[in-house]
Structures are given as C-alpha cells and as structure tokens.
Amino acid sequence: MQHVSHSVRIAPAAPNSCSEQRTAASYERELERYRRAELQLREIIALDESLLRQKDETIQNQALLSSESDHRLLNDLQIIVSLLSLQSRAAANAEAASQLSAAADRIAMIGRIHRRLHSFDGATTVAFKKFLEDLCHDFSSLVSSGQRGGRKVIVEAVEIELPTVTARPLGFIANELITNAAKYGKGRITVRLEQNLERGCALSVSNDGPALPEGFDPAARKGLGMRIVGSFVGRIGGELLIGCGDKDQGARFTVLFSRSTRR
C-alpha cells in the first residue's frame, strides 16, 4: 500500500502598511482561513487512519489464510502418508513395498518438520541446537520403528540463534542430509553445527558408510533429496561442500552459511 502524502497551505494575511490598523473584518477573515486549514487537517488524519485500518485488516487476513493453508497442507500430508502405508502393506513385491514405506517415512518427517518450524511463528530467531536435537530424536524414533532397524544419530552443536527465515530452509536441509546419510551410509550419523570463520556457520552431516565416488556432483543427481538440498542452500545464500567423513570414512555434506538474514 503506497503512502499518501498531503500538504496544507495556509495563505498568509495580506500585508498592511505600518499606518493601517487591523479591523474586525480582517481578523475574521484570517480566523476563517485557519478554520478551513484545521478542517483539511482533520480530513487528512481521518483518511490516514482509514488506510491504517485497511492495512491492519489485510495483514490479519493474510495471517489467517497462511494458517489455514498450513493446516490443510498438514492434513494432506497425513492423508498421503496413510495411503502410501496402505499401498506398502498391500504390495506383493518386496522392493516396491520398501520404496513405498520409505516414501511414507520421508513425507511423515516433512510433516513433523513443518509443525516444528511453524511453532516458531512470530519469533524472529530460533535456537537451532535445540531444533537439531529434537529433529534427530524424531528421526531416530522413526527409523528404529521401521524395517531398517535403529540408527544412532549424534548431535554435536554449539548454541546458535538463527533468524527464522534462515532456520526454516536449514531445517529442511538437515532433514534431507540425515535421510540420505541413513539411506546410503552405515553406522552412526553425526550432525554438527559450529562456527565458521569464512561464512559464519557450518552445518554438516556425516556417516560411516562407503565414500562417495570420485567426481560426485550433487547437481547432476536425479534424486529428489539432493535437488531439495540444492534449492534450499541457494535460498539462504549458502555453499555446499562434499568430502569424507571422520577418519576418512563415509561421506560428509557441509553447508556453509551466514547468520545474517537473507531473503
């Protein structure tokens, strides 16, 4: 909504000669000019107040629509999870059943992250260490109840308050990297959040599985997970680095990013 500027000009009284004396009529004319100026100012104030009320109503309507949209999205995700789970149990082919179950797990985790991230609505910053601990706890519970067996997920993080607009996409990045580490790696999964001298912060996920093939290019991958990671890394103005895990075993994906707000 554009700002409407107003100006009110009060015409000066006509100059009088030093010898001319002010009459009652001249005072009355000058008073009338001030009365008209006051009336114009009152109209301008009333218009500005009306515009502010309209702006407040628009903001409230947008917040209501956003809340309704989020609620419907979560319901739709739950329906999709239920349908995939039913199809997985009914599938005669073991590989198809496994793929359907994995898809249901991933969508269920997205729903959990969405709920957790939207619990920060209205907040300007997020304590991201606590978020990672809760996320990894949910993930461990999810995989331990599935067919893949339990996996140990370790969080090594410093206390960092991140802007909400950075924490939201970073949460989805962490989820995808943890999911890929569990899918392709073995042993424990380590999630680190630490300070970085060059970019500000670094989020990394590593596993103890086989190393990535030489020349691995995430941009060339056709999988949905890496496309999601690449999209969100670009959104926060970050940089994705790929290397070996601890003791040169497994793989490590690291996202370098700034703590400053990016839009």
PAVOBA-690774 format. One record per residue: x negated, y, z negated of N, C-alpha, C in turn. Coordinates in steps of 0.2 Angstrom, whole numbers, always signed. Layout:
N
REC   n.px   n.py   n.pz  ca.px  ca.py  ca.pz   c.px   c.py   c.pz
REC      X      Y      Z      X      Y      Z      X      Y      Z
...
% end
This chain:
263
REC   n.px   n.py   n.pz  ca.px  ca.py  ca.pz   c.px   c.py   c.pz
REC     -4     -6     +0     +0     +0     +0     -4     +6     +0
REC     -3    +10     +5     -8    +16     +5     -6    +22     +0
REC    -11    +25     -2    -10    +31     -6     -7    +37     -3
REC     -2    +39     -6     +2    +45     -3     -1    +51     -7
REC     -4    +56     -3     -6    +62     -6     -1    +68     -5
REC     -1    +72    -10     +4    +78    -10     +0    +84    -12
REC     +3    +89    -10     +0    +96    -12     +6   +101    -12
REC     +5   +105    -17    +10   +110    -18     +6   +117    -19
REC     +9   +121    -15     +6   +128    -14    +10   +133    -17
REC     +8   +137    -22    +12   +142    -25    +10   +149    -22
REC    +14   +152    -18    +12   +158    -15    +11   +164    -20
REC     +5   +167    -19     +3   +172    -24     +8   +178    -23
REC     +9   +182    -29    +13   +188    -29    +10   +193    -24
REC    +14   +197    -21    +12   +202    -16     +8   +207    -20
REC     +2   +209    -18     -2   +214    -22     +2   +221    -22
REC     +1   +224    -28     +4   +230    -29     -2   +235    -30
REC     +0   +241    -28     -5   +247    -29     -6   +248    -37
REC    -11   +251    -38    -13   +252    -46     -7   +256    -49
REC     -4   +261    -45     +1   +265    -47     +8   +262    -47
REC     +8   +257    -44    +15   +254    -43    +17   +250    -49
REC    +22   +251    -52    +24   +247    -58    +29   +241    -56
REC    +28   +235    -60    +32   +229    -58    +39   +231    -61
REC    +44   +228    -56    +51   +229    -58    +53   +222    -60
REC    +59   +222    -63    +63   +216    -65    +64   +212    -59
REC    +65   +214    -53    +66   +210    -47    +60   +207    -45
REC    +54   +210    -46    +48   +207    -44    +46   +201    -48
REC    +48   +202    -55    +47   +196    -60    +51   +191    -58
REC    +57   +192    -56    +62   +187    -55    +60   +183    -49
REC    +58   +186    -44    +55   +183    -38    +49   +178    -39
REC    +45   +181    -43    +39   +177    -45    +41   +171    -49
REC    +46   +171    -54    +48   +166    -58    +52   +161    -53
REC    +55   +163    -48    +59   +158    -44    +54   +154    -40
REC    +48   +157    -38    +43   +153    -34    +40   +148    -39
REC    +39   +149    -45    +37   +144    -50    +42   +139    -51
REC    +48   +141    -51    +53   +136    -52    +53   +131    -46
REC    +53   +134    -40    +53   +129    -34    +46   +125    -34
REC    +41   +127    -36    +35   +123    -37    +36   +117    -42
REC    +39   +119    -48    +40   +114    -53    +44   +109    -50
REC    +50   +110    -46    +54   +106    -43    +51   +101    -38
REC    +46   +104    -34    +42   +100    -30    +38    +95    -33
REC    +35    +97    -39    +30    +93    -43    +34    +87    -46
REC    +40    +88    -48    +44    +83    -51    +46    +78    -46
REC    +48    +80    -40    +50    +76    -34    +44    +71    -33
REC    +38    +74    -32    +32    +70    -31    +30    +65    -36
REC    +31    +67    -43    +30    +62    -48    +35    +57    -48
REC    +41    +58    -46    +46    +53    -46    +45    +48    -40
REC    +42    +51    -34    +40    +47    -29    +34    +42    -30
REC    +29    +45    -34    +24    +41    -36    +26    +35    -41
REC    +30    +37    -45    +32    +32    -50    +36    +26    -46
REC    +40    +28    -41    +44    +23    -37    +39    +19    -34
REC    +34    +21    -31    +29    +17    -27    +25    +13    -32
REC    +23    +15    -38    +20    +11    -43    +25     +5    -45
REC    +31     +6    -46    +36     +1    -47    +36     -4    -42
REC    +36     -2    -36    +37     -7    -30    +30    -11    -30
REC    +24     -8    -31    +18    -11    -31    +18    -17    -36
REC    +20    -15    -42    +21    -20    -48    +25    -26    -46
REC    +31    -24    -43    +36    -30    -41    +33    -34    -36
REC    +29    -31    -31    +25    -35    -26    +20    -40    -29
REC    +16    -37    -34    +11    -41    -37    +15    -47    -41
REC    +20    -46    -44    +24    -51    -48    +27    -56    -44
REC    +29    -54    -38    +32    -59    -33    +27    -63    -30
REC    +21    -60    -29    +15    -64    -26    +13    -69    -31
REC    +12    -67    -37    +10    -72    -43    +15    -78    -43
REC    +22    -76    -43    +27    -81    -43    +27    -86    -38
REC    +26    -83    -31    +25    -88    -26    +19    -92    -26
REC    +14    -89    -28     +7    -93    -29     +8    -99    -34
REC    +12    -97    -40    +13   -103    -45    +18   -108    -42
REC    +23   -106    -38    +27   -111    -35    +24   -115    -30
REC    +19   -112    -26    +16   -116    -21    +11   -121    -24
REC     +8   -119    -30     +3   -124    -33     +7   -129    -36
REC    +13   -128    -39    +17   -133    -42    +19   -138    -36
REC    +21   -136    -31    +23   -140    -25    +17   -144    -23
REC    +11   -141    -22     +6   -145    -20     +4   -150    -24
REC     +4   -149    -31     +3   -155    -36     +8   -160    -35
REC    +14   -158    -34    +19   -164    -33    +18   -168    -27
REC    +16   -164    -22    +15   -168    -15     +9   -172    -16
REC     +3   -170    -19     -2   -174    -20     -1   -180    -24
REC     +4   -180    -29     +6   -186    -33    +10   -190    -29
REC    +14   -188    -25    +18   -192    -20    +13   -196    -15
REC     +8   -193    -13     +3   -196     -8     -1   -201    -12
REC     -3   -200    -18     -7   -205    -22     -2   -211    -23
REC     +4   -210    -25     +8   -216    -26     +9   -220    -20
REC    +10   -216    -14    +11   -220     -8     +5   -224     -6
REC     -1   -221     -6     -7   -224     -5     -8   -230     -9
REC     -7   -229    -16     -7   -235    -21     -3   -241    -19
REC     +3   -239    -17     +8   -245    -15     +6   -248     -8
REC     +3   -244     -4     +0   -247     +3     -6   -252     +1
REC    -10   -249     -4    -16   -253     -5    -14   -260     -8
REC     -9   -260    -13     -7   -266    -16     -4   -271    -11
REC     +0   -268     -6     +3   -272     -1     -1   -274     +5
REC     -7   -271     +6    -11   -273    +11    -14   -280    +11
REC    -14   -284    +17    -16   -290    +17    -24   -291    +18
REC    -26   -286    +21    -33   -285    +22    -37   -282    +16
REC    -42   -285    +14    -46   -283     +8    -49   -276     +9
REC    -52   -276    +15    -56   -269    +17    -51   -264    +17
REC    -45   -265    +20    -40   -259    +21    -37   -257    +14
REC    -36   -262    +10    -34   -261     +3    -39   -257     -1
REC    -45   -259     +0    -51   -255     -3    -51   -248     -1
REC    -50   -246     +5    -50   -240     +8    -44   -236     +6
REC    -39   -239     +6    -33   -235     +3    -33   -233     -4
REC    -36   -238     -8    -37   -237    -15    -42   -231    -16
REC    -47   -231    -12    -52   -226    -13    -49   -219    -11
REC    -45   -219     -6    -42   -213     -4    -37   -210     -9
REC    -33   -215    -12    -29   -213    -18    -33   -210    -24
REC    -39   -213    -25    -43   -211    -31    -45   -203    -29
REC    -47   -202    -23    -50   -196    -21    -45   -190    -22
REC    -39   -192    -19    -33   -187    -20    -31   -186    -27
REC    -31   -191    -31    -29   -190    -38    -34   -186    -42
REC    -41   -186    -40    -46   -182    -43    -45   -175    -41
REC    -44   -174    -34    -42   -167    -32    -37   -164    -36
REC    -31   -168    -37    -26   -165    -41    -28   -163    -48
REC    -32   -167    -51    -35   -166    -58    -39   -159    -58
REC    -43   -159    -53    -47   -153    -52    -43   -147    -51
REC    -38   -147    -47    -34   -142    -46    -30   -139    -52
REC    -28   -144    -56    -25   -142    -63    -30   -139    -67
REC    -36   -142    -68    -41   -139    -72    -43   -132    -70
REC    -44   -131    -64    -46   -125    -61    -41   -119    -62
REC    -34   -121    -61    -29   -117    -62    -27   -115    -69
REC    -30   -119    -74    -29   -117    -81    -33   -111    -83
REC    -38   -109    -78    -42   -103    -79    -38    -97    -76
REC    -32    -97    -73    -29    -92    -70    -28    -86    -75
REC    -30    -80    -73    -30    -74    -77    -37    -73    -80
REC    -41    -78    -80    -48    -77    -83    -53    -75    -78
REC    -57    -71    -80    -62    -68    -75    -68    -73    -74
REC    -70    -76    -80    -76    -81    -80    -74    -88    -82
REC    -78    -93    -81    -77   -100    -83    -83   -102    -86
REC    -83   -106    -92    -88   -109    -95    -90   -115    -91
REC    -94   -115    -86    -95   -121    -81    -98   -127    -84
REC   -102   -127    -90   -104   -133    -93    -99   -137    -95
REC    -94   -134    -99    -88   -137   -102    -84   -140    -96
REC    -83   -137    -90    -79   -139    -85    -83   -145    -82
REC    -89   -145    -81    -93   -151    -78    -92   -157    -83
REC    -92   -156    -90    -92   -162    -94    -85   -165    -94
REC    -80   -160    -93    -73   -163    -93    -72   -167    -86
REC    -75   -164    -81    -74   -167    -74    -77   -174    -74
REC    -83   -174    -77    -87   -181    -77    -84   -186    -81
REC    -81   -184    -87    -77   -188    -91    -71   -191    -87
REC    -67   -187    -84    -62   -189    -79    -64   -194    -74
REC    -69   -192    -71    -72   -197    -66    -74   -203    -68
REC    -77   -203    -74    -79   -210    -77    -73   -214    -79
REC    -68   -211    -82    -62   -214    -83    -59   -217    -77
REC    -59   -214    -72    -56   -216    -65    -59   -222    -62
REC    -66   -221    -62    -70   -227    -59    -70   -233    -63
REC    -70   -232    -70    -70   -238    -74    -64   -242    -74
REC    -58   -239    -72    -52   -242    -72    -51   -245    -65
REC    -55   -243    -60    -54   -246    -53    -58   -252    -52
REC    -58   -254    -46    -61   -260    -44    -69   -260    -44
REC    -72   -254    -43    -79   -253    -43    -83   -254    -49
REC    -79   -254    -55    -82   -255    -61    -85   -248    -64
REC    -87   -249    -70    -89   -242    -73    -96   -240    -71
REC    -96   -233    -71   -102   -230    -69   -104   -224    -74
REC   -110   -224    -76   -112   -219    -81   -114   -212    -78
REC   -110   -207    -80   -111   -200    -77   -114   -196    -83
REC   -120   -193    -82   -124   -189    -87   -123   -182    -85
REC   -122   -178    -89   -122   -171    -88   -127   -167    -92
REC   -132   -164    -88   -137   -160    -91   -136   -153    -89
REC   -134   -149    -93   -132   -142    -91   -133   -137    -96
REC   -135   -131    -94   -136   -125    -98   -129   -121    -99
REC   -128   -117   -104   -122   -114   -104   -122   -108    -99
REC   -118   -108    -94   -117   -103    -89   -110   -101    -88
REC   -109    -94    -89   -102    -91    -87   -102    -89    -80
REC    -98    -92    -76    -97    -91    -69    -91    -87    -67
REC    -91    -82    -63    -85    -79    -60    -80    -84    -58
REC    -74    -83    -59    -69    -88    -57    -69    -90    -50
REC    -70    -84    -46    -70    -85    -38    -76    -89    -36
REC    -81    -90    -40    -87    -95    -39    -85   -102    -42
REC    -83   -102    -48    -82   -108    -51    -77   -113    -47
REC    -71   -110    -44    -66   -114    -41    -70   -118    -35
REC    -73   -115    -30    -76   -119    -25    -81   -123    -28
REC    -85   -121    -33    -91   -125    -35    -88   -131    -39
REC    -82   -131    -42    -79   -137    -44    -77   -142    -39
REC    -75   -140    -33    -74   -145    -28    -80   -148    -25
REC    -85   -144    -25    -92   -146    -23    -94   -152    -27
REC    -94   -150    -34    -96   -155    -39    -92   -162    -38
REC    -86   -161    -37    -82   -167    -37    -84   -171    -31
REC    -85   -168    -25    -87   -172    -19    -94   -175    -19
REC    -98   -171    -22   -105   -174    -23   -105   -180    -28
REC   -101   -180    -33   -101   -185    -38    -98   -191    -35
REC    -92   -190    -31    -89   -195    -27    -94   -199    -22
REC    -97   -195    -19   -102   -198    -14   -108   -202    -17
REC   -110   -199    -23   -115   -202    -27   -113   -209    -29
REC   -106   -210    -32   -104   -216    -34   -102   -221    -28
REC   -101   -218    -22    -99   -222    -17   -105   -225    -13
REC   -111   -221    -13   -116   -224     -9   -122   -226    -13
REC   -122   -224    -20   -128   -225    -24   -127   -230    -29
REC   -132   -232    -33   -131   -237    -38   -134   -234    -45
REC   -132   -237    -50   -135   -235    -57   -131   -228    -59
REC   -135   -225    -63   -132   -219    -66   -131   -213    -61
REC   -127   -208    -63   -126   -202    -59   -128   -196    -64
REC   -132   -192    -61   -135   -186    -66   -132   -180    -62
REC   -129   -176    -66   -126   -169    -64   -130   -164    -68
REC   -133   -160    -65   -137   -154    -68   -135   -147    -66
REC   -135   -143    -71   -133   -136    -70   -139   -132    -73
REC   -143   -128    -70   -148   -125    -73   -149   -118    -69
REC   -154   -114    -73   -156   -108    -70   -160   -109    -64
REC   -160   -104    -59   -165   -105    -53   -168    -98    -52
REC   -174    -97    -52   -177    -91    -51   -176    -87    -44
REC   -175    -91    -39   -174    -88    -32   -167    -86    -31
REC   -162    -90    -33   -155    -89    -31   -151    -87    -37
REC   -153    -89    -43   -149    -88    -49   -147    -94    -53
REC   -144    -99    -49   -141   -105    -52   -142   -111    -47
REC   -143   -117    -50   -143   -123    -46   -139   -128    -49
REC   -135   -131    -45   -130   -137    -47   -133   -143    -43
REC   -135   -148    -46   -137   -154    -42   -134   -161    -45
REC   -133   -165    -40   -130   -172    -42   -135   -177    -39
REC   -137   -182    -43   -142   -187    -40   -140   -194    -43
REC   -142   -199    -39   -141   -206    -41   -147   -210    -41
REC   -146   -216    -42   -152   -221    -42   -152   -226    -37
REC   -148   -224    -32   -147   -229    -26   -153   -228    -21
REC   -152   -231    -15   -156   -230    -10   -157   -223     -7
REC   -163   -222     -5   -165   -215     -2   -161   -214     +4
REC   -160   -207     +6   -157   -206    +12   -161   -207    +18
REC   -159   -208    +23   -163   -209    +29   -167   -203    +31
REC   -172   -204    +34   -176   -198    +36   -173   -194    +41
REC   -173   -187    +40   -169   -183    +45   -162   -183    +44
REC   -160   -184    +38   -152   -184    +36   -150   -177    +37
REC   -145   -176    +41   -142   -170    +42   -134   -170    +40
REC   -133   -166    +35   -126   -167    +32   -121   -163    +37
REC   -123   -158    +41   -119   -155    +46   -117   -160    +52
REC   -121   -165    +53   -120   -170    +58   -115   -175    +56
REC   -114   -176    +50   -110   -181    +47   -102   -180    +49
REC    -99   -186    +50    -92   -185    +52    -87   -186    +46
REC    -90   -188    +40    -86   -189    +34    -83   -183    +32
REC    -77   -184    +29    -73   -178    +26    -77   -175    +20
REC    -80   -179    +16    -83   -176    +10    -89   -171    +11
REC    -93   -172    +16    -99   -168    +17    -96   -162    +21
REC    -91   -162    +25    -88   -156    +28    -85   -152    +22
REC    -82   -155    +17    -79   -151    +12    -85   -147     +8
REC    -90   -151     +7    -96   -148     +3    -98   -142     +7
REC   -100   -143    +14   -102   -138    +18    -98   -132    +18
REC    -91   -133    +18    -87   -127    +19    -87   -123    +12
REC    -87   -126     +6    -87   -123     +0    -94   -120     -2
REC    -99   -123     +1   -106   -120     +0   -106   -113     +3
REC   -103   -113    +10   -103   -107    +13    -99   -102    +10
REC    -93   -104     +7    -89    -99     +4    -92    -95     -2
REC    -96    -98     -6   -100    -95    -11   -106    -92     -9
REC   -108    -92     -3   -114    -89     -1   -120    -93     -3
REC   -119   -100     -4   -125   -104     -7   -129   -107     -2
REC   -133   -112     -4   -138   -115     +0   -138   -123     -2
REC   -138   -127     +3   -138   -135     +1   -144   -138     +3
REC   -148   -141     -3   -154   -144     -2   -153   -151     -3
REC   -157   -155     +1   -156   -163     +0   -163   -166     -1
REC   -164   -170     -6   -170   -173     -7   -170   -180    -11
REC   -175   -182    -14   -175   -188    -18   -173   -187    -25
REC   -170   -192    -28   -168   -191    -35   -174   -192    -40
REC   -173   -193    -46   -178   -194    -51   -182   -200    -49
REC   -189   -199    -51   -194   -204    -49   -194   -206    -42
REC   -192   -201    -38   -192   -203    -30   -187   -208    -28
REC   -182   -209    -32   -177   -215    -31   -171   -211    -30
REC   -167   -215    -25   -160   -212    -24   -160   -205    -20
REC   -155   -202    -21   -154   -195    -17   -152   -190    -22
REC   -154   -184    -20   -152   -178    -24   -149   -173    -20
REC   -143   -170    -21   -140   -165    -17   -140   -159    -22
REC   -143   -153    -20   -143   -147    -24   -140   -141    -21
REC   -136   -138    -24   -133   -131    -22   -136   -126    -26
REC   -139   -121    -22   -142   -115    -25   -137   -109    -24
REC   -135   -106    -29   -130   -100    -28   -131    -95    -33
REC   -128    -89    -32   -129    -83    -36   -123    -83    -41
REC   -125    -80    -47   -119    -79    -52   -115    -73    -50
REC   -117    -69    -46   -113    -63    -44   -107    -65    -40
REC   -102    -61    -41    -95    -63    -37    -96    -62    -30
REC    -94    -67    -26    -94    -67    -19    -87    -68    -17
REC    -85    -64    -11    -78    -65     -9    -78    -66     -1
% end
